[in-house]
Amino acid sequence: MPERLIPGDTAPAFTLKNAEGQDVSLGDFRGRSTVVYFYPAASTPGCTKQACDFRDSLASLQQAGYEVVGISPDTVDKLAKFAAAEGLTFPLLSDPDHTVAEAYGAWGEKKNYGKTYEGLIRSTVVVDPNGQVLVGQYNVRATGHVAKLRRDLRIDA
């Protein structure tokens, strides 16, 4: 099982394709704090709820100095449809071979309905402006996660 990231770790660098097929790198956000969240599959109920929560909180997150990036194993095409259908205005990145998810500790053993399998673990890592991990949260719930993250970051304090 990949190591989970903890505060103070250096966030692994990455470059992935966004919903428009353009390269987006963690380095593009240097100088700003970035919420990097991993979700299993676009257009599924839980992932849609979580993405819409980030969408609805985006302005206040950005005002507090945070950018948001979503990463899933979905194809660029599927991400484009998801972004258009839900009006998502933050980057959605395609990690089809789950290399980035593995580097962030967001890929591993899951249990569902009594079955054990390898898959994406819903996770959020907040990276500071210098590329260090501020927060690492794993096995987060789709519903209510953004509100909890906002509290943890003291955005609503």
N, CA and C atoms as an extended XYZ file, in Angstrom:
471
Properties=species:S:1:pos:R:3:atomname:S:1:resname:S:1:resid:I:1 pbc="F F F"
N         0.852       -1.187        0.000 N   MET     1
C         0.000        0.000        0.000 CA  MET     1
C         0.890        1.240        0.000 C   MET     1
N         0.611        2.188       -0.895 N   PRO     2
C         1.431        3.402       -0.945 CA  PRO     2
C         1.334        4.191        0.357 C   PRO     2
N         2.378        4.895        0.640 N   GLU     3
C         2.403        5.722        1.832 CA  GLU     3
C         1.426        6.880        1.692 C   GLU     3
N         0.711        7.156        2.739 N   ARG     4
C        -0.154        8.325        2.747 CA  ARG     4
C         0.704        9.539        3.073 C   ARG     4
N         0.339       10.651        2.477 N   LEU     5
C         1.088       11.880        2.712 CA  LEU     5
C         0.642       12.511        4.027 C   LEU     5
N         1.597       13.092        4.723 N   ILE     6
C         1.307       13.772        5.992 CA  ILE     6
C         1.855       15.190        5.916 C   ILE     6
N         1.349       16.084        6.777 N   PRO     7
C         1.835       17.463        6.761 CA  PRO     7
C         3.362       17.522        6.857 C   PRO     7
N         3.943       18.364        6.002 N   GLY     8
C         5.388       18.530        5.956 CA  GLY     8
C         6.052       17.763        4.827 C   GLY     8
N         5.364       16.713        4.305 N   ASP     9
C         5.897       15.984        3.149 CA  ASP     9
C         5.932       16.909        1.937 C   ASP     9
N         6.831       16.631        1.003 N   THR    10
C         6.818       17.329       -0.276 CA  THR    10
C         5.786       16.647       -1.162 C   THR    10
N         4.861       17.433       -1.708 N   ALA    11
C         3.828       16.874       -2.576 CA  ALA    11
C         4.476       16.384       -3.866 C   ALA    11
N         4.172       15.160       -4.295 N   PRO    12
C         4.745       14.649       -5.543 CA  PRO    12
C         4.334       15.522       -6.737 C   PRO    12
N         5.310       15.841       -7.572 N   ALA    13
C         5.023       16.625       -8.780 CA  ALA    13
C         4.217       15.766       -9.742 C   ALA    13
N         3.385       16.408      -10.545 N   PHE    14
C         2.645       15.676      -11.574 CA  PHE    14
C         2.329       16.585      -12.749 C   PHE    14
N         2.094       15.968      -13.893 N   THR    15
C         1.557       16.622      -15.081 CA  THR    15
C         0.550       15.655      -15.682 C   THR    15
N        -0.695       16.098      -15.780 N   LEU    16
C        -1.778       15.274      -16.318 CA  LEU    16
C        -2.588       16.106      -17.310 C   LEU    16
N        -3.372       15.440      -18.140 N   LYS    17
C        -4.246       16.119      -19.098 CA  LYS    17
C        -5.537       16.550      -18.407 C   LYS    17
N        -5.991       17.776      -18.738 N   ASN    18
C        -7.271       18.247      -18.207 CA  ASN    18
C        -8.392       17.880      -19.174 C   ASN    18
N        -9.606       18.321      -18.873 N   ALA    19
C       -10.781       17.973      -19.679 CA  ALA    19
C       -10.681       18.502      -21.109 C   ALA    19
N        -9.812       19.481      -21.345 N   GLU    20
C        -9.592       20.020      -22.698 CA  GLU    20
C        -8.404       19.366      -23.383 C   GLU    20
N        -7.764       18.403      -22.706 N   GLY    21
C        -6.621       17.709      -23.289 CA  GLY    21
C        -5.306       18.452      -23.137 C   GLY    21
N        -5.285       19.511      -22.326 N   GLN    22
C        -4.054       20.284      -22.098 CA  GLN    22
C        -3.341       19.780      -20.852 C   GLN    22
N        -2.009       19.912      -20.846 N   ASP    23
C        -1.223       19.517      -19.680 CA  ASP    23
C        -1.414       20.507      -18.542 C   ASP    23
N        -1.631       19.972      -17.343 N   VAL    24
C        -1.701       20.775      -16.120 CA  VAL    24
C        -0.741       20.117      -15.136 C   VAL    24
N         0.109       20.936      -14.527 N   SER    25
C         1.102       20.437      -13.570 CA  SER    25
C         0.869       21.034      -12.197 C   SER    25
N         1.287       20.314      -11.170 N   LEU    26
C         1.219       20.873       -9.823 CA  LEU    26
C         2.016       22.181       -9.783 C   LEU    26
N         3.134       22.223      -10.493 N   GLY    27
C         3.970       23.421      -10.529 CA  GLY    27
C         3.244       24.655      -11.061 C   GLY    27
N         2.173       24.456      -11.841 N   ASP    28
C         1.393       25.589      -12.347 CA  ASP    28
C         0.755       26.375      -11.207 C   ASP    28
N         0.613       25.742      -10.046 N   PHE    29
C        -0.050       26.371       -8.899 CA  PHE    29
C         0.941       26.884       -7.865 C   PHE    29
N         2.229       26.814       -8.183 N   ARG    30
C         3.274       27.272       -7.262 CA  ARG    30
C         2.959       28.706       -6.828 C   ARG    30
N         3.097       28.978       -5.544 N   GLY    31
C         2.799       30.310       -5.028 CA  GLY    31
C         1.375       30.433       -4.507 C   GLY    31
N         0.552       29.402       -4.738 N   ARG    32
C        -0.813       29.380       -4.215 CA  ARG    32
C        -1.039       28.043       -3.514 C   ARG    32
N        -1.906       28.023       -2.540 N   SER    33
C        -2.276       26.760       -1.922 CA  SER    33
C        -3.242       26.045       -2.856 C   SER    33
N        -3.151       24.713       -2.899 N   THR    34
C        -3.958       23.937       -3.835 CA  THR    34
C        -4.584       22.745       -3.140 C   THR    34
N        -5.892       22.612       -3.301 N   VAL    35
C        -6.622       21.445       -2.826 CA  VAL    35
C        -6.617       20.438       -3.978 C   VAL    35
N        -5.914       19.320       -3.790 N   VAL    36
C        -5.867       18.256       -4.797 CA  VAL    36
C        -6.751       17.135       -4.262 C   VAL    36
N        -7.887       16.915       -4.949 N   TYR    37
C        -8.757       15.857       -4.448 CA  TYR    37
C        -8.905       14.747       -5.479 C   TYR    37
N        -8.938       13.527       -4.970 N   PHE    38
C        -9.022       12.323       -5.794 CA  PHE    38
C       -10.409       11.717       -5.624 C   PHE    38
N       -11.057       11.412       -6.750 N   TYR    39
C       -12.400       10.821       -6.701 CA  TYR    39
C       -12.455        9.654       -7.681 C   TYR    39
N       -13.273        8.630       -7.369 N   PRO    40
C       -13.247        7.392       -8.160 CA  PRO    40
C       -13.760        7.502       -9.592 C   PRO    40
N       -14.881        8.184       -9.828 N   ALA    41
C       -15.449        8.159      -11.185 CA  ALA    41
C       -16.391        9.334      -11.436 C   ALA    41
N       -16.145       10.044      -12.520 N   ALA    42
C       -16.996       11.163      -12.916 CA  ALA    42
C       -18.423       10.688      -13.162 C   ALA    42
N       -19.357       11.565      -12.870 N   SER    43
C       -20.784       11.369      -13.160 CA  SER    43
C       -21.451       10.278      -12.331 C   SER    43
N       -20.800        9.805      -11.272 N   THR    44
C       -21.463        8.901      -10.337 CA  THR    44
C       -22.054        9.760       -9.218 C   THR    44
N       -23.069        9.264       -8.500 N   PRO    45
C       -23.757       10.125       -7.524 CA  PRO    45
C       -22.843       10.790       -6.483 C   PRO    45
N       -21.982        9.988       -5.824 N   GLY    46
C       -21.121       10.561       -4.781 CA  GLY    46
C       -20.110       11.547       -5.339 C   GLY    46
N       -19.502       11.198       -6.461 N   CYS    47
C       -18.482       12.061       -7.062 CA  CYS    47
C       -19.108       13.346       -7.596 C   CYS    47
N       -20.328       13.246       -8.113 N   THR    48
C       -21.025       14.443       -8.591 CA  THR    48
C       -21.328       15.365       -7.414 C   THR    48
N       -21.809       14.796       -6.318 N   LYS    49
C       -22.116       15.596       -5.116 CA  LYS    49
C       -20.851       16.314       -4.630 C   LYS    49
N       -19.754       15.581       -4.548 N   GLN    50
C       -18.506       16.166       -4.058 CA  GLN    50
C       -18.016       17.264       -5.005 C   GLN    50
N       -18.031       17.004       -6.312 N   ALA    51
C       -17.570       17.993       -7.290 CA  ALA    51
C       -18.435       19.246       -7.228 C   ALA    51
N       -19.745       19.081       -7.085 N   CYS    52
C       -20.642       20.237       -7.020 CA  CYS    52
C       -20.420       21.021       -5.726 C   CYS    52
N       -20.087       20.320       -4.624 N   ASP    53
C       -19.747       21.019       -3.379 CA  ASP    53
C       -18.491       21.865       -3.576 C   ASP    53
N       -17.480       21.318       -4.244 N   PHE    54
C       -16.278       22.111       -4.530 CA  PHE    54
C       -16.623       23.278       -5.448 C   PHE    54
N       -17.438       23.032       -6.471 N   ARG    55
C       -17.865       24.103       -7.388 CA  ARG    55
C       -18.555       25.230       -6.608 C   ARG    55
N       -19.473       24.850       -5.728 N   ASP    56
C       -20.247       25.849       -4.992 CA  ASP    56
C       -19.404       26.599       -3.968 C   ASP    56
N       -18.294       26.018       -3.543 N   SER    57
C       -17.395       26.655       -2.573 CA  SER    57
C       -16.182       27.307       -3.230 C   SER    57
N       -16.073       27.191       -4.555 N   LEU    58
C       -14.847       27.613       -5.238 CA  LEU    58
C       -14.518       29.083       -4.997 C   LEU    58
N       -15.478       29.964       -5.119 N   ALA    59
C       -15.205       31.402       -4.957 CA  ALA    59
C       -14.648       31.698       -3.561 C   ALA    59
N       -15.259       31.131       -2.525 N   SER    60
C       -14.766       31.414       -1.170 CA  SER    60
C       -13.434       30.723       -0.912 C   SER    60
N       -13.223       29.524       -1.491 N   LEU    61
C       -11.918       28.877       -1.360 CA  LEU    61
C       -10.835       29.729       -2.029 C   LEU    61
N       -11.124       30.206       -3.239 N   GLN    62
C       -10.143       31.043       -3.945 CA  GLN    62
C        -9.903       32.348       -3.199 C   GLN    62
N       -10.951       32.907       -2.640 N   GLN    63
C       -10.800       34.148       -1.863 CA  GLN    63
C        -9.887       33.918       -0.655 C   GLN    63
N        -9.935       32.700       -0.098 N   ALA    64
C        -9.080       32.347        1.039 CA  ALA    64
C        -7.688       31.903        0.584 C   ALA    64
N        -7.447       31.890       -0.754 N   GLY    65
C        -6.117       31.578       -1.269 CA  GLY    65
C        -5.916       30.151       -1.728 C   GLY    65
N        -7.003       29.395       -1.948 N   TYR    66
C        -6.905       27.994       -2.355 CA  TYR    66
C        -7.441       27.787       -3.763 C   TYR    66
N        -6.678       27.057       -4.574 N   GLU    67
C        -7.152       26.584       -5.867 CA  GLU    67
C        -7.644       25.154       -5.660 C   GLU    67
N        -8.445       24.642       -6.586 N   VAL    68
C        -8.971       23.281       -6.479 CA  VAL    68
C        -8.664       22.523       -7.766 C   VAL    68
N        -8.208       21.280       -7.621 N   VAL    69
C        -7.941       20.392       -8.750 CA  VAL    69
C        -8.515       19.024       -8.395 C   VAL    69
N        -9.329       18.455       -9.292 N   GLY    70
C        -9.864       17.119       -9.092 CA  GLY    70
C        -9.151       16.129       -9.996 C   GLY    70
N        -8.818       14.948       -9.473 N   ILE    71
C        -8.110       13.927      -10.245 CA  ILE    71
C        -8.863       12.600      -10.133 C   ILE    71
N        -9.072       11.956      -11.289 N   SER    72
C        -9.709       10.637      -11.311 CA  SER    72
C        -9.088        9.806      -12.431 C   SER    72
N        -9.372        8.497      -12.439 N   PRO    73
C        -8.851        7.653      -13.517 CA  PRO    73
C        -9.626        7.805      -14.835 C   PRO    73
N       -10.629        8.676      -14.873 N   ASP    74
C       -11.467        8.842      -16.059 CA  ASP    74
C       -10.693        9.368      -17.263 C   ASP    74
N       -11.217        9.095      -18.460 N   THR    75
C       -10.634        9.626      -19.693 CA  THR    75
C       -10.900       11.125      -19.799 C   THR    75
N       -10.096       11.790      -20.601 N   VAL    76
C       -10.273       13.225      -20.851 CA  VAL    76
C       -11.693       13.493      -21.365 C   VAL    76
N       -12.165       12.644      -22.264 N   ASP    77
C       -13.499       12.778      -22.838 CA  ASP    77
C       -14.591       12.739      -21.771 C   ASP    77
N       -14.482       11.773      -20.865 N   LYS    78
C       -15.479       11.644      -19.790 CA  LYS    78
C       -15.423       12.860      -18.861 C   LYS    78
N       -14.216       13.363      -18.588 N   LEU    79
C       -14.068       14.545      -17.739 CA  LEU    79
C       -14.714       15.766      -18.387 C   LEU    79
N       -14.548       15.906      -19.703 N   ALA    80
C       -15.137       17.039      -20.418 CA  ALA    80
C       -16.662       17.006      -20.304 C   ALA    80
N       -17.244       15.827      -20.453 N   LYS    81
C       -18.704       15.685      -20.338 CA  LYS    81
C       -19.164       15.997      -18.917 C   LYS    81
N       -18.424       15.504      -17.925 N   PHE    82
C       -18.746       15.730      -16.509 CA  PHE    82
C       -18.695       17.227      -16.190 C   PHE    82
N       -17.614       17.884      -16.614 N   ALA    83
C       -17.449       19.320      -16.347 CA  ALA    83
C       -18.578       20.120      -16.992 C   ALA    83
N       -18.928       19.782      -18.235 N   ALA    84
C       -19.991       20.504      -18.945 CA  ALA    84
C       -21.343       20.263      -18.284 C   ALA    84
N       -21.627       19.015      -17.926 N   ALA    85
C       -22.929       18.671      -17.342 CA  ALA    85
C       -23.146       19.342      -15.988 C   ALA    85
N       -22.067       19.488      -15.206 N   GLU    86
C       -22.203       20.011      -13.843 CA  GLU    86
C       -21.706       21.452      -13.697 C   GLU    86
N       -21.258       22.077      -14.781 N   GLY    87
C       -20.765       23.455      -14.705 CA  GLY    87
C       -19.534       23.594      -13.832 C   GLY    87
N       -18.630       22.626      -13.922 N   LEU    88
C       -17.424       22.641      -13.084 CA  LEU    88
C       -16.380       23.558      -13.721 C   LEU    88
N       -15.886       24.509      -12.939 N   THR    89
C       -14.980       25.528      -13.477 CA  THR    89
C       -13.555       25.393      -12.956 C   THR    89
N       -13.272       24.319      -12.234 N   PHE    90
C       -11.895       24.060      -11.785 CA  PHE    90
C       -11.363       22.888      -12.598 C   PHE    90
N       -10.036       22.732      -12.688 N   PRO    91
C        -9.472       21.666      -13.514 CA  PRO    91
C        -9.816       20.271      -13.004 C   PRO    91
N       -10.239       19.425      -13.932 N   LEU    92
C       -10.399       17.993      -13.684 CA  LEU    92
C        -9.306       17.310      -14.496 C   LEU    92
N        -8.517       16.470      -13.850 N   LEU    93
C        -7.365       15.860      -14.506 CA  LEU    93
C        -7.531       14.354      -14.617 C   LEU    93
N        -7.051       13.810      -15.738 N   SER    94
C        -7.157       12.391      -16.054 CA  SER    94
C        -5.879       11.664      -15.638 C   SER    94
N        -6.032       10.653      -14.783 N   ASP    95
C        -4.919        9.835      -14.281 CA  ASP    95
C        -5.255        8.363      -14.571 C   ASP    95
N        -5.322        7.998      -15.884 N   PRO    96
C        -5.836        6.674      -16.255 CA  PRO    96
C        -5.023        5.500      -15.728 C   PRO    96
N        -3.713        5.674      -15.560 N   ASP    97
C        -2.910        4.562      -15.036 CA  ASP    97
C        -2.678        4.704      -13.528 C   ASP    97
N        -3.390        5.639      -12.910 N   HIS    98
C        -3.382        5.954      -11.469 CA  HIS    98
C        -1.988        6.134      -10.870 C   HIS    98
N        -1.043        6.613      -11.674 N   THR    99
C         0.317        6.869      -11.188 CA  THR    99
C         0.324        7.972      -10.136 C   THR    99
N        -0.406        9.050      -10.404 N   VAL   100
C        -0.442       10.178       -9.457 CA  VAL   100
C        -1.204        9.768       -8.199 C   VAL   100
N        -2.322        9.078       -8.375 N   ALA   101
C        -3.083        8.602       -7.204 CA  ALA   101
C        -2.190        7.729       -6.315 C   ALA   101
N        -1.402        6.856       -6.933 N   GLU   102
C        -0.497        5.998       -6.159 CA  GLU   102
C         0.547        6.845       -5.425 C   GLU   102
N         1.111        7.836       -6.109 N   ALA   103
C         2.137        8.690       -5.490 CA  ALA   103
C         1.582        9.460       -4.291 C   ALA   103
N         0.280        9.755       -4.331 N   TYR   104
C        -0.367       10.506       -3.255 CA  TYR   104
C        -0.997        9.596       -2.199 C   TYR   104
N        -0.826        8.275       -2.346 N   GLY   105
C        -1.412        7.348       -1.389 CA  GLY   105
C        -2.915        7.195       -1.548 C   GLY   105
N        -3.448        7.597       -2.718 N   ALA   106
C        -4.897        7.584       -2.943 CA  ALA   106
C        -5.341        6.386       -3.790 C   ALA   106
N        -4.474        5.403       -3.947 N   TRP   107
C        -4.828        4.182       -4.669 CA  TRP   107
C        -4.441        3.018       -3.790 C   TRP   107
N        -5.344        2.079       -3.602 N   GLY   108
C        -5.001        0.939       -2.768 CA  GLY   108
C        -6.178        0.019       -2.560 C   GLY   108
N        -6.067       -0.783       -1.518 N   GLU   109
C        -7.078       -1.792       -1.236 CA  GLU   109
C        -8.347       -1.143       -0.709 C   GLU   109
N        -9.462       -1.567       -1.296 N   LYS   110
C       -10.780       -1.084       -0.870 CA  LYS   110
C       -11.660       -2.284       -0.594 C   LYS   110
N       -12.656       -2.067        0.245 N   LYS   111
C       -13.646       -3.102        0.516 CA  LYS   111
C       -15.020       -2.518        0.207 C   LYS   111
N       -15.815       -3.304       -0.528 N   ASN   112
C       -17.157       -2.855       -0.864 CA  ASN   112
C       -18.054       -4.081       -0.950 C   ASN   112
N       -19.120       -4.082       -0.183 N   TYR   113
C       -20.060       -5.205       -0.176 CA  TYR   113
C       -19.339       -6.537        0.025 C   TYR   113
N       -18.359       -6.546        0.938 N   GLY   114
C       -17.670       -7.776        1.281 CA  GLY   114
C       -16.557       -8.192        0.329 C   GLY   114
N       -16.385       -7.451       -0.760 N   LYS   115
C       -15.323       -7.779       -1.723 CA  LYS   115
C       -14.140       -6.837       -1.493 C   LYS   115
N       -12.924       -7.369       -1.680 N   THR   116
C       -11.710       -6.573       -1.569 CA  THR   116
C       -11.124       -6.407       -2.966 C   THR   116
N       -10.755       -5.194       -3.307 N   TYR   117
C       -10.187       -4.926       -4.634 CA  TYR   117
C        -9.311       -3.681       -4.571 C   TYR   117
N        -8.526       -3.468       -5.631 N   GLU   118
C        -7.687       -2.270       -5.739 CA  GLU   118
C        -8.498       -1.164       -6.398 C   GLU   118
N        -8.394        0.027       -5.880 N   GLY   119
C        -9.133        1.125       -6.488 CA  GLY   119
C        -8.733        2.462       -5.921 C   GLY   119
N        -9.411        3.499       -6.388 N   LEU   120
C        -9.123        4.848       -5.939 CA  LEU   120
C        -9.782        5.086       -4.585 C   LEU   120
N        -9.018        5.592       -3.662 N   ILE   121
C        -9.489        5.924       -2.317 CA  ILE   121
C        -9.804        7.412       -2.316 C   ILE   121
N       -11.061        7.753       -2.059 N   ARG   122
C       -11.453        9.170       -2.065 CA  ARG   122
C       -10.593        9.910       -1.037 C   ARG   122
N        -9.788       10.847       -1.516 N   SER   123
C        -8.770       11.490       -0.687 CA  SER   123
C        -8.612       12.959       -1.069 C   SER   123
N        -8.126       13.743       -0.123 N   THR   124
C        -7.838       15.152       -0.384 CA  THR   124
C        -6.496       15.499        0.245 C   THR   124
N        -5.648       16.131       -0.562 N   VAL   125
C        -4.357       16.613       -0.070 CA  VAL   125
C        -4.296       18.107       -0.368 C   VAL   125
N        -4.016       18.899        0.664 N   VAL   126
C        -3.858       20.341        0.477 CA  VAL   126
C        -2.363       20.636        0.453 C   VAL   126
N        -1.939       21.299       -0.630 N   VAL   127
C        -0.528       21.606       -0.848 CA  VAL   127
C        -0.326       23.107       -0.642 C   VAL   127
N         0.692       23.472        0.130 N   ASP   128
C         0.940       24.897        0.384 CA  ASP   128
C         1.642       25.543       -0.816 C   ASP   128
N         1.821       26.872       -0.790 N   PRO   129
C         2.410       27.561       -1.948 CA  PRO   129
C         3.817       27.110       -2.306 C   PRO   129
N         4.522       26.445       -1.370 N   ASN   130
C         5.884       25.981       -1.621 CA  ASN   130
C         5.950       24.504       -1.984 C   ASN   130
N         4.786       23.860       -2.168 N   GLY   131
C         4.776       22.463       -2.563 CA  GLY   131
C         4.825       21.468       -1.415 C   GLY   131
N         4.594       21.939       -0.189 N   GLN   132
C         4.575       21.039        0.974 CA  GLN   132
C         3.132       20.678        1.321 C   GLN   132
N         2.941       19.478        1.841 N   VAL   133
C         1.610       19.028        2.245 CA  VAL   133
C         1.198       19.747        3.525 C   VAL   133
N         0.020       20.374        3.484 N   LEU   134
C        -0.571       21.006        4.672 CA  LEU   134
C        -1.524       20.038        5.355 C   LEU   134
N        -2.327       19.327        4.548 N   VAL   135
C        -3.365       18.435        5.044 CA  VAL   135
C        -3.395       17.197        4.154 C   VAL   135
N        -3.504       16.027        4.748 N   GLY   136
C        -3.741       14.791        4.003 CA  GLY   136
C        -4.914       14.070        4.628 C   GLY   136
N        -6.006       13.924        3.881 N   GLN   137
C        -7.204       13.257        4.390 CA  GLN   137
C        -7.552       12.110        3.449 C   GLN   137
N        -7.775       10.916        4.017 N   TYR   138
C        -8.015        9.718        3.228 CA  TYR   138
C        -9.321        9.060        3.655 C   TYR   138
N        -9.919        8.326        2.710 N   ASN   139
C       -11.216        7.680        2.949 CA  ASN   139
C       -12.255        8.699        3.391 C   ASN   139
N       -12.258        9.848        2.731 N   VAL   140
C       -13.221       10.896        3.076 CA  VAL   140
C       -14.586       10.541        2.488 C   VAL   140
N       -15.623       11.121        3.059 N   ARG   141
C       -16.980       10.907        2.564 CA  ARG   141
C       -17.254       11.928        1.454 C   ARG   141
N       -18.016       11.516        0.459 N   ALA   142
C       -18.364       12.424       -0.638 CA  ALA   142
C       -19.237       13.566       -0.122 C   ALA   142
N       -20.195       13.229        0.726 N   THR   143
C       -21.132       14.222        1.242 CA  THR   143
C       -20.579       14.832        2.523 C   THR   143
N       -20.511       16.146        2.557 N   GLY   144
C       -20.057       16.852        3.753 CA  GLY   144
C       -18.558       17.062        3.826 C   GLY   144
N       -17.806       16.482        2.880 N   HIS   145
C       -16.349       16.594        2.943 CA  HIS   145
C       -15.874       18.031        2.759 C   HIS   145
N       -16.447       18.739        1.796 N   VAL   146
C       -15.987       20.112        1.525 CA  VAL   146
C       -16.242       21.000        2.745 C   VAL   146
N       -17.394       20.839        3.382 N   ALA   147
C       -17.696       21.624        4.589 CA  ALA   147
C       -16.683       21.324        5.691 C   ALA   147
N       -16.341       20.035        5.853 N   LYS   148
C       -15.346       19.664        6.878 CA  LYS   148
C       -13.979       20.249        6.526 C   LYS   148
N       -13.602       20.160        5.257 N   LEU   149
C       -12.317       20.702        4.826 CA  LEU   149
C       -12.258       22.205        5.091 C   LEU   149
N       -13.337       22.899        4.795 N   ARG   150
C       -13.395       24.355        5.048 CA  ARG   150
C       -13.187       24.645        6.543 C   ARG   150
N       -13.797       23.834        7.398 N   ARG   151
C       -13.603       24.014        8.844 CA  ARG   151
C       -12.156       23.736        9.219 C   ARG   151
N       -11.599       22.621        8.676 N   ASP   152
C       -10.224       22.247        8.990 CA  ASP   152
C        -9.229       23.340        8.558 C   ASP   152
N        -9.532       23.997        7.439 N   LEU   153
C        -8.662       25.075        6.929 CA  LEU   153
C        -9.002       26.423        7.558 C   LEU   153
N        -9.992       26.432        8.416 N   ARG   154
C       -10.458       27.647        9.111 CA  ARG   154
C       -10.939       28.723        8.143 C   ARG   154
N       -11.561       28.292        7.066 N   ILE   155
C       -12.084       29.242        6.083 CA  ILE   155
C       -13.379       29.863        6.606 C   ILE   155
N       -14.139       29.109        7.387 N   ASP   156
C       -15.410       29.615        7.901 CA  ASP   156
C       -15.278       30.144        9.329 C   ASP   156
N       -14.046       30.185        9.840 N   ALA   157
C       -13.854       30.587       11.249 CA  ALA   157
C       -14.083       32.072       11.432 C   ALA   157
